[in-house]
Amino acid sequence: AVMKEVERRNFARLTAQVSEAFGECARFVTPAEFAAQYRVFAKHIDTRAPYFNVVYEAYRADCYEHARAAAALALQRWPDDENMKREARYLEDLIKNRLKDKADKEARAKAKK
């Protein structure tokens, strides 16, 4: 019902806020559930920017597999969009760097013990 209302209103700020909230909630579901819900989102939101608002909010919530799944669906929706491709590559770099930083931090903490 929410997605239908966002689609009906077609209001950029509302769409952005719903997209961000959707991505933030990734931590409450599995990656498969998130992807299924993202497909519902995609039925009603047909502009490019909100697709990656969702992806980056899922990333910020440390839900990397969720973010990857959503990015893959965005690429399926717009397979020829070079910006989408670039964003997906950038997401992979962000995830790789964040995981490396986390591992380094844990190794330093372990070495101090």
Stockholm file with secondary structure:
# STOCKHOLM 1.0

chainA/1-113         AVMKEVERRNFARLTAQVSEAFGECARFVTPAEFAAQYRVFAKHIDTRAPYFNVVYEAYRADCYEHARAAAALALQRWPDDENMKREARYLEDLIKNRLKDKADKEARAKAKK
#=GR chainA/1-113 SS CHHHHHHHHCCHHHHHHHHHHHHHGGGGSCHHHHHHHHHHHHHHCCSHHHHHHHHHHHHHTTCHHHHHHHHHHHHHHSTTCHHHHHHHHHHHHHHHHHHHHHHHHHHHHHHHC
#=GC SS_cons         CHHHHHHHHCCHHHHHHHHHHHHHGGGGSCHHHHHHHHHHHHHHCCSHHHHHHHHHHHHHTTCHHHHHHHHHHHHHHSTTCHHHHHHHHHHHHHHHHHHHHHHHHHHHHHHHC
//
